[in-house]
Amino acid sequence: MRNPSPWGALIREARLARGISSPEQAALAAVEYGYKITGKAWRHTEDGWRTVEGRPTRVEGRGKTIAAMAEVAGLKPDQLRALDVAPEWNSGVHLAAARYLEQTLDARDAPAVTSAHEQWIRDARAQFDTVGAFMQWVLTVSGDLRGGQ
């Protein structure tokens, strides 16, 4: 048996600790987080290998995929960054995954914010009886802004 990637081993350990017994169950759990990954892809990324035309082929995974798997397994970005990665696995994908995971977790924790532009459109729309009247006003204003074109 070939050794898994360091992040594959970490994700497997965390997944099992959360009581998710198989990659297929993990893939189903990923849907709740908004991710789409197959059990087979999960297994290959955890294992670090798959068979192609009868030959073992290394699978590192993509940063976004590893970040999704790490989130489902309950890992934090610093845990990915702290991995001791052997030279043969040191492509930096675990660092990219840590960045993606950090951005994802930050976005999930951020309060919903309405931009000034979105708020202006909502306020303007509230002044009209119908969407058609609002759109007519938008076309008039945009024409005025372009010099009446």
Contacts in CASP RR format, 6 or more apart in sequence:
PFRMAT RR
TARGET T0000
AUTHOR 0000-0000-0000
METHOD contacts of the structure
MODEL  1
MRNPSPWGALIREARLARGISSPEQAALAAVEYGYKITGKAWRHTEDGWR
TVEGRPTRVEGRGKTIAAMAEVAGLKPDQLRALDVAPEWNSGVHLAAARY
LEQTLDARDAPAVTSAHEQWIRDARAQFDTVGAFMQWVLTVSGDLRGGQ
2 47 0 8 1.000
2 48 0 8 1.000
2 49 0 8 1.000
2 56 0 8 1.000
4 12 0 8 1.000
4 46 0 8 1.000
4 47 0 8 1.000
4 48 0 8 1.000
4 49 0 8 1.000
5 45 0 8 1.000
5 48 0 8 1.000
5 59 0 8 1.000
5 60 0 8 1.000
5 61 0 8 1.000
5 89 0 8 1.000
5 94 0 8 1.000
6 83 0 8 1.000
6 84 0 8 1.000
6 85 0 8 1.000
6 86 0 8 1.000
6 89 0 8 1.000
6 94 0 8 1.000
7 66 0 8 1.000
7 70 0 8 1.000
7 80 0 8 1.000
7 83 0 8 1.000
7 93 0 8 1.000
7 94 0 8 1.000
7 97 0 8 1.000
8 45 0 8 1.000
8 46 0 8 1.000
8 47 0 8 1.000
8 48 0 8 1.000
8 66 0 8 1.000
8 69 0 8 1.000
9 46 0 8 1.000
10 70 0 8 1.000
10 75 0 8 1.000
10 79 0 8 1.000
10 80 0 8 1.000
10 83 0 8 1.000
11 45 0 8 1.000
11 46 0 8 1.000
11 66 0 8 1.000
11 69 0 8 1.000
11 70 0 8 1.000
11 73 0 8 1.000
11 75 0 8 1.000
12 46 0 8 1.000
14 70 0 8 1.000
14 73 0 8 1.000
14 74 0 8 1.000
14 75 0 8 1.000
14 79 0 8 1.000
15 23 0 8 1.000
15 26 0 8 1.000
15 46 0 8 1.000
15 69 0 8 1.000
15 72 0 8 1.000
15 73 0 8 1.000
18 73 0 8 1.000
18 74 0 8 1.000
20 26 0 8 1.000
20 29 0 8 1.000
20 72 0 8 1.000
20 73 0 8 1.000
22 39 0 8 1.000
23 39 0 8 1.000
23 40 0 8 1.000
23 42 0 8 1.000
23 43 0 8 1.000
23 46 0 8 1.000
24 39 0 8 1.000
24 42 0 8 1.000
26 39 0 8 1.000
26 42 0 8 1.000
26 69 0 8 1.000
26 72 0 8 1.000
26 73 0 8 1.000
27 37 0 8 1.000
27 38 0 8 1.000
27 39 0 8 1.000
27 41 0 8 1.000
27 42 0 8 1.000
29 72 0 8 1.000
30 36 0 8 1.000
30 37 0 8 1.000
30 42 0 8 1.000
30 68 0 8 1.000
30 69 0 8 1.000
30 72 0 8 1.000
33 68 0 8 1.000
33 71 0 8 1.000
33 72 0 8 1.000
35 68 0 8 1.000
35 71 0 8 1.000
35 72 0 8 1.000
37 65 0 8 1.000
37 68 0 8 1.000
37 69 0 8 1.000
41 65 0 8 1.000
42 69 0 8 1.000
44 50 0 8 1.000
44 59 0 8 1.000
45 59 0 8 1.000
45 60 0 8 1.000
45 61 0 8 1.000
45 65 0 8 1.000
45 66 0 8 1.000
45 69 0 8 1.000
46 69 0 8 1.000
47 59 0 8 1.000
48 58 0 8 1.000
48 59 0 8 1.000
48 60 0 8 1.000
48 61 0 8 1.000
49 56 0 8 1.000
49 57 0 8 1.000
49 58 0 8 1.000
49 59 0 8 1.000
50 56 0 8 1.000
50 57 0 8 1.000
50 59 0 8 1.000
51 57 0 8 1.000
60 89 0 8 1.000
60 91 0 8 1.000
60 93 0 8 1.000
61 93 0 8 1.000
62 93 0 8 1.000
63 93 0 8 1.000
63 94 0 8 1.000
63 96 0 8 1.000
63 97 0 8 1.000
63 100 0 8 1.000
64 97 0 8 1.000
64 100 0 8 1.000
65 97 0 8 1.000
66 80 0 8 1.000
66 93 0 8 1.000
66 94 0 8 1.000
66 96 0 8 1.000
66 97 0 8 1.000
66 100 0 8 1.000
67 97 0 8 1.000
67 98 0 8 1.000
67 100 0 8 1.000
67 101 0 8 1.000
67 104 0 8 1.000
70 79 0 8 1.000
70 80 0 8 1.000
70 97 0 8 1.000
70 101 0 8 1.000
71 101 0 8 1.000
71 104 0 8 1.000
71 105 0 8 1.000
75 101 0 8 1.000
76 101 0 8 1.000
76 105 0 8 1.000
77 98 0 8 1.000
77 99 0 8 1.000
77 101 0 8 1.000
77 102 0 8 1.000
77 105 0 8 1.000
78 98 0 8 1.000
80 94 0 8 1.000
80 95 0 8 1.000
80 97 0 8 1.000
80 98 0 8 1.000
80 101 0 8 1.000
81 94 0 8 1.000
81 95 0 8 1.000
81 98 0 8 1.000
83 94 0 8 1.000
85 92 0 8 1.000
85 94 0 8 1.000
114 122 0 8 1.000
124 134 0 8 1.000
124 137 0 8 1.000
125 131 0 8 1.000
125 134 0 8 1.000
128 134 0 8 1.000
128 137 0 8 1.000
143 149 0 8 1.000
END
